[in-house]
Amino acid sequence: MILVKLAAIAALIVAAPAAAAPQTATKPAAKPAPGKPAAKAKPKARTKLPPPALNIAEKDGFGVMQVAASDAAAFIAAWKIGDGAKNETTRTVADKPLFTLLIFRGCKADADGKCDIVADFAITRPDGTINEDNKGVVVWNKAAPTDPKKPMIGDGALGYGVDSEGPFGDYRVVATVTDKVAGTSVTTEQTLTIAPALPTPEVK
C-alpha cells in the first residue's frame, strides 16, 4: 500500500557560503637555454565531463535543486550550518519515508515584494504507474529573499514511502517548479529506492 503525505516545513534558511579555496603561489616559467629551441608543451588530455545532474535545473535566473532526506528536520538543521549534504539520501526501507525538499534561488518578486512558487510532483512507481496527486504544493508564498542569489529551502516537502507490502524498487520523483510571478518553470527529478525492511533479529 502506498503511503503519501505532505509536510509543511516553515523555515527561512540561507545557505552558508562555501569556504574560499586556498590559493597557491605559481612559479615563473623557466627560460630556455640560449641556442636551444623552446620545448613544445604537450597537449592536455581532454577530461570527460560528467552528465548534467537531473536534480538541478535553471532557467532565466530561476534555479531549483531537488534533494531527498530520511529526516527533513535534521536536513534543515544541518543546512543552517552549511552541512546539509551529509543528511541527503535516496534510499530507504518499508515504513520509513523519504522527504523530497526543493531548494531554490532567483525568484521574481511581485509589486508587494512577494515571491510565489509552486510545485507539481509526479511519482513513477516501479511498475510504471504514475501518482500525480500532489499538485500545486506551495514552495514559497511570502516576502522575496533579500539576496536572490542565495539558495533557500522551500516550505513544502513531499514525504513518500511504502508499507511492508511494497511495491519495492525505484521510484522516479519529478518536480515541475513554477515561479508564478515570472512565469518560469523548471523540472527536476531524482530516483528514490525503497527496499523491504530487514527482519528484526530474535532475542534469545
Secondary structure, DSSP 8 states (H G I E B T S, - for coil): -EEEEEEE-----B-------------------TTS-----------------TTEEEETTEEEEEEEES-HHHHHHHHHTT-GGGGB-SEEETT--EEEEEEEE-----TTSEEEEEEEEEEE-TTS-EE----SEEEEEEE--SSTTS-EEEEEEEEEEE-TT---EEEEEEEEEEETTTTEEEEEEEEEEEE---------
